[in-house]
Structure formats: structure tokens, C-alpha cells
Amino acid sequence: MTTSDEVLERIKPNGARRVMATGALGCLGSLLLWIAATQPPVDVGWLIFLVVMGAGSLWLAWKMWEVSATTLELTRSELREAGGRVLFEIKNVDSVDRGFFAFKPASGFLVRLKEPTGARVYAPGLWWRRGRRVAVGGVTAGREAKSVADLITVLLVQSRDGAKT
């Protein structure tokens, strides 16, 4: 017998993808700031643009490095971060989309909810939630994300079959 809090599957961020994603953003930010410092444009607007975009890229790289160390856990009742923050509850899921043309992160999937849950959340490189959509992926391993998406679909079918009987 399984409980609703038993972890069925985990999505652990891929180390190589984490390094590549944060490294690319960090290099972009460093390059933009270097250009602003060594060859500043004549127009002050462009200088401000370079500095803001460079600093923003460095901040996003740092934030992505912090967030992408988190493991996601699927239980029978929810998908959550290992720290306890809930992405969504299974009973609120309307559909799961892993299709080629779905607006989803790389190596990930998109979940459409029946009702919006909570505020907008953006965990760069790992997941985001806006309105009735939750997208998971980015620095995750495609194999694990596919497995979790398939398990969510199975849980949906089981809950709908249970509701019919």
C-alpha cells in the first residue's frame, strides 16, 4: 500500500547542463560589462543598456545556479521541490504536454491546471508557474522529466477512472 506522500519519482538537475547554462549566462554578463568598461559607446543610453543587461545576466546566472540545485519530487498528490514548496497538486491537473510544439523548457514538459494556483513563480532553469500553466525542465535530464510527465498522466487516468466508479 502506498501513501500520498511517498515519492514516486525525482527530477534531479543534470550537472553538465547546470554548468553550461549558468556558464553561458555568466560569460554573456561578463562580456557585456567588459565591453561597457573597455569600449564604452558614445551614447549614454547604450552604455546603460550594456551595464544593465550585463549585471542582469550575472544575477540570473547566480540565481539559476542556486535554484537548479533543487530536486523535484513527484508524489501521488503533488509535484514539489525537495524543500517542500508545491508546484501543483495532481487533482488540479487538466493535461500534460510533452509535444514537440509545446511551449515548454528544453527536456521538460508543460502542465495545464484546472485552476490557477498561487502567484507567478520563476525558478530559472528548473520550473516556472504562471496562471494555469506550470513548465518543468531546462537543466533537467530529459529521461527523468519524461518519466515524471508519464507518471502524472498515469495518475490522472487513475483518478478519472476512480471518479467514474
N, C-alpha and C positions, 0 to 999 in steps of 0.2 A: 504494500500500500504506500502510495506517495502522498506527501503533504504539499500544500500550495506554496510553501516556502523553500522546497527542495530545488536546488539549482540543477536545471536540465542541461544547460549548455552555457559556455562562456565565449565571449569575443575578447581576445587579448590583442592589443595593438602590436603590429609587426615592427620589430626593432629597426630593420633596414628602411622600411617606409617612413618611420618616425624621423630617422636621421636625414633621409633625403628631403622630406617635406620641410622640416624645420631648418635644415641647412640651406635649401634653396631660398626660403623667405629671409633668412639671416643674411645670406650673400646679397640678395636684392637690396635689403635695407642698408647694408654696409656700402654697397656700390653707389646708391643714391646719395648717401651722406658724404662719401668720398668725392663724388662729382661736385656736390654743393660746396665742399670745402676747398678743393683744388682748382676748380674751373667754374666759379660762380657765374651764372648767367647775368646779363646786363639788366634785364627786367627783374625787379624785386618779386613780382608775382611768381615767376618761375622758380626763384630761389626758395620762396616759402613753400611752394609745391614740392620741390625736391626734399626739403627738410622734413615736412610733414609726412610725405609718403615713405621716406627712409625710416623715420622714427616709428611710424605706424607698422611698417614691415618687421622691424626688430621687435616691437611689442607683440605683434601677432605670432612671430616665431617663438618667443618666450612662452606666451600663453598656450600655444599649441603643444610645446614640449611638456608643460605642466599637465595639461588636460589629457593628453594622449598616453599618459602613464596609467590611466584608469582602465580597469577591466569591466566589461558589461556582463551582466548575468541574467539569464532567462529562467524564470520560474513558471509554474502553471498559472500564476495570477498576474505577473508583470515582467517587464524588462526594466532593469535598474542598473545603476552604477554599483560597483562593489562597496562604495561608501554609503549606499542607501538611497541616493536620490533616484526617484522613479521617473523613467522616460514616459511610460504609458502602462495602463492596465490592459490585460488581454481582453477583458469583457468590453472594452471601449474600442477595440479594433474593428474597422469595417473591411479593410483589404490590405494585402501586402503585395508590393510590386517590385520585382527584380528585373523587369524587362530592359531591353537594350535602350529604348527611348524614354524610360522613366527619368524624371528629374531627380536624380539620386547621386550621392557621392560615389567616387570610384570604389570598386569592390564592396559595394554596400547594397542597401535596399531602402525602399520608401514604404512607410506605413500610413494609411489614411485612417483617421479616427472617426468615430460616430459623433463625438462631441469634443470641442477644444478642451485641453487640459492645461491649466496654469498659464503662466506668462511665456513669452518667447525666450528661448534658451539657445545659446550658440556655444558649443564646446568644440572649438576649431580642430579639425582633423579627425573627430570621433563621431559626433552626432549634433543635430540641431532639431529644434521644435518650433513651429510657427503655426498657430491656428490649429487646424485639424490634420496637419502633416508632421510626421517625425521621420527624419532621414538618418540612417546609421551607415557609417563607412568612412572611407578616407585612408587612414593609416592602418586599417584593419586588414587581416588576412581574408581574402575572398572566400576561401573554403569555410572558415568559421562563420562568416556573415551569411553565406548561403545556407548553412546548416541551421542557423537560428531563424532565418526567414522561413525555411521549410517547416521547422518545428512550430512556429507561430501559426502557419497555415493549418497544420495538423490540429493544433489546439483550438483554432476557430471552427474547424469542421466538427471536432468532438463536442464543442459547446453547442453548436447549432443542432447536431443530432440529438444531444441530450435535452435540448429545449423542445424538440418535436415529440419526444416520447413522454 
